[in-house]
């Protein structure tokens, strides 16, 4: 037979506003880190594009210098 006089414990935070603030802070930090990741990907893409353009211009100039009759 079950004892109906069991004690029940309720765990309650002493500062619900603090928990809510921490949750908001954690959410803001996650969004900020994601933003930094997007900035890093955009920067890497721009630098790769710039490097490829410079290499292409160098190859084009070298080809034209070799073909041009001077």
Protein Blocks (a to p, Z undefined) as FASTA:
>chain_A
ZZfkbccdddddfblmlmmmmmmmmmmmmmmmmmmmmmmmmmmmmmmmmmmmmmmmmmmm
mmmmmmpcZZ
